Amino acid sequence: MEIEILSTSGSKTIGKLQLEESSTINDVKKGVYRLKKLLYPDRQSVRLEARGKTLKDSDTLKSLGLKNGSKLYIKDLGPQIGWSTVFLCEYAGPLFTYLLFYIRPSLIYGSGADAKPYADVVHIAAICWSIHYAKRLYETVFVHRFSHSTMPIMNLFKNCSYYWGFAAYVSYHVNHPLYTAPCSCISYIGLGIFTLCELGNLSIHLALRDLRPPGTKERRIPVVTSNPFTALFDYVSCPNYFYEVGSWLGFTVMTATLPAALFTLAGMYQMSVWALGKHRNYKKEFSNYPKQRKAIVPFVL
């Protein structure tokens, strides 16, 4: 069958493809790439209408009701970059940025700042921060299985600005020679919260990885496993975000600094947006999705 390919921008014709009823949207993308080399597959969003929803790569032309002479629309998503590349950049930056302030460079704090005594919690905070971002780098390489291979390249600059900027803001204050540490009791309570939530976050990521066989985009309903940290799946769709916010809440308690609190609030807002979106998608995709679950905070949100 012949399918006409148009651009969503002004409905300009890109070309025509000869395809079979069994051909998939992924086959369409490959065909479009042959017609126009700028539009490599990851850069394309294929739609039935110019303002319609993006079709899945696995959808067949027959399942979509397309016939000889039908039309498909291509939206150019712009230059793309790999998810893993973005994650590695946005997580490596905060690790090195924080440690740069930790050594108290004279250019930032003045001559002799590195010789002034450090409170114990300053060393502990540096270790916690390093462990968190080292864990994220490890998860990016060895744990996460991405449903999409790329994202718009501008996300690299946006995400790196957020993570690197907050790392500098928090680290500048925690490692400042004039920093006043909270009492040891408060610091150790914060450390305990941070540690438990980091373990919980890693546990959820491992459980989510096991839901998707390697090399596939299969999605399943997350469920509780033998790991006690996964018990939150009975209450929320995204316990990894809940634990992530908990980690930074613990860091804020441990260091008792306003910048850490602002970082926690900003993260809570963004992760709530992501969690609500994923929660809606789960409910749409799975008719038997547990109704008692919330998105990120048990019984609340």
N, C-alpha and C positions, 0 to 999 in steps of 0.2 A: 504494500500500500504506500501511497505518497502522502507525506505529512509536510505541511507548510510551517516553517519556523519564522516567527516574528519577534521583534524586540518589544519589550514593554514600554520602551521610550519612543513614543510616537508611532507605535505599531509598524515600524519599518520592517520589510521582509529581509530576513537574513539568508534564506535559501530554502530548498526543498530536499527532504530526505526520503529515500526508499527503504521502508522498514517492513517487518512482519508483525502480525497480530501479537506474537509472543515476545516481541522486542520490549525491553524495559526502558524506563526513563534514563537509566545509566547508559544504555545503548544510544538514546537520543543525545545525551551530553557528548558522547564520543563522536557522534555524527556532526554535531554543531561545531565541535573543535576542529574537525576536518574542513568545515566550511569557513571557519574564522579562527585562526590560530591564537588570537588574543584571548578568546573565551575558552580557556582550559576548563575541564569538568568541574573542579572545585570552585570555580568562579561563577558558575551558572546556578540560577534558581529557575526551574522549569515549572510552568503553570498552565492551567487550562484556560485561564482568562488573564488579561493584563494585570488586574489587581487581585487575582485569586491567590490561594494558598500554594506554598511550595509543595510539589509532588515528591513522594518518596522514590529513591533510586530503584527500589525493587518493584514498583508498580509497573504492570504491563499495559500496553496500549489497549489490549482487549478488555482488561478489567476497568479501564477508564472510559470505555465506550467509544473509543476513537475509530474512525473509518477512513477509507480512502478520501483524501481531500480535506481532512480535518486540520485544525490549526493548533499549534502549541506556542506559548509565549516564553521568552527567555529574558530574565532580568540579570543584568551584569552586576555582580556583587562587589566588583572592584578587586584590586590586588589582594591576594590571600597569603597567609603565613601559617605554618603548622602550629597546632595547639601546643604540642610539647615544646616547641621553640619558644613560644610566648611564655609558657609556665616557667621554663628554665631561666629565662631572662628576668621575669618579674620576681622570682624567688631568690635567685643568686644575688641580685642587687641589694635587697634589705639585709642579707647576711653580712656582706662585706661593708655596707654603709654603717650598720650598727657597730661593728667591730672597729671601724675607723674612728668613731667618736669614743669608743671604749678606751683606746690608748691615749686619749686626751692630747691630740696634736696641738702644738704651740700656735699654729696658724689660726686655730679656732678658739682655744681657751687661754692663750697667752703663755709666755715662757715660764717653765717650772710647774705647770699645772699637773703634769704627769707624776711629779714627785710628791704631791699631796696625798694623804691617806684616802683609801677607798673604803666605804662601808661594805660590810659583808654582802648585803643584798645587791650591791652593784655587780659584784662578781657572779652571784647567783642569777641575776637578771640576764647577764650576758650569756651565761650557759643556757638558760631557758630559751632565749631568743634564737641562739645558734641551733639548738636541738630542733626547735619548731621548723625553721627554714631548711635545715638539713633533711628533716623528715619529708618536707614538701618536695624537695628535689629528688629524694629517693622514690617517693610515690609517683612522681611524674615519669621517671624512667622505668620503674619496675612494677608499679601497681595499677595506675590508671589505664583504662581502656576507653578511648574516646569514641563517641558515636559519630562525631564529625572530625575529619582530619585537619581542617583548616578553619581560620577565622579571618575577618578583615584585618589587613596589616596595621591599620590605624589603632586597633586595640592594643598592639604592642606598646605604643607610646602612651596611650591613656592608662593602661594598667601599670606600666613601669613608673609613670609619674606618681600614681597613687601609692604604690608600695614603697618606692624608694623615698618619696617625700615624707611619708609618715615615719619611715625608719629613721630618717635624719632628725625629724622633729622629736620623736620619743627618745632616741638615743642621746641627743644633745642635752636634754634635761636630766635623764637618769644618770648620765656619766659626768655631769657638771661638777667641778670641784666644790661648789657651794651646795650641792644636793644634800637635803636632810632626809635621812632614812626613817621609816616608821619603826615602831617597836618590833622586836624580833618575833613576838607572838603573831602579830598581824602579817608579817612577811612570810612566816611559815604556813599560816593558813592559806595565804594566796598561792604559795608554792604547791601546797597539797591540791588545791583546786586545779591549778594549771596542769599538774602531773596526771591527775585522773582524767581530765578532759583530753589531754594529748593522747593518752592510751585509748580513750573512747573514740576519738576521731580516727586514729589509725585502724581500730577494729572495724569501724563502719566502712572505711575505704576498702579494706580487705574483703568484707562481706559483699560489697557492691561489685568488686572485681569478679568474684566467684559467680555472680549472676549472669555474666556475659562471657560465653566461650571465646577464646582467642580468635581474632580475625573476623568476628561477626558483629552485627549491630543489634543482636537480639536483646529484647527488653523483657524483664520478668518483674513480678511484684516482690519487693524486698521483704524478707521475713526474718524473724528471730532465729539465731543460730545457737550453738552451744556456748559461744562467747557471751558472758553476762552483760558486756557493754552494748550488745545489740538488742537488749530488751526494749530499748526506746523505739524500735520499729513497731511495737504495739501501740504507740501513742503518736508518733510523728512520721511524716514521709521523708524528712531530711535530717536525721539525727546527727549526721556529720557536721551540718551547720550549727546545730545546737551545741555540740561539743566544741566547735571552733570558737563560738562566742564565749563559751565557758572558759576556754583557755585564756582568752584575752581579758576576761573579767578577773581571773585569778592573777594574771600579770599586773593588772591595774591595782588590785588589792595589795599585792606583794610590794610594788614600788611606790604606791600612793602618789601617783603623778597625774596631773590633768591631761597632758598629751596622750598618755596611755588610755585614759578614760575616753577621750575623743576618738581615738583609733578604734576602740571597742564599739562605741556607738555608731560610727560610720560603717564598720563591718557588720554590725547587727542589722542596720537598715538595708544594706545591699544584699546580705544573705537572706533576709526576710523576703525581699523581692524575688530572688532566685527560687527560694523554697516554695513560695506561693505559686509561681509559674510551674514548677515541677509537680506540685501537688495537683494542680488543675489538669496537667497532662496525664498524670497517673489515672485520675478519675475518668477522663475521657477515653483512655486507651483500654482500661480494664473494667468491665462491667461488674466484676466481683471484688473491686478494690475495697478494703476495709473502711467502713463509714465512720468509725470512731476516731480515725487518725486526724490530727491537725497537720499543719505544714512544717512548723519548726519548734514551737513551744507547746509542750503537752497541755491539753485542755484549754489553751488560750488562743494561739495563733497558728 
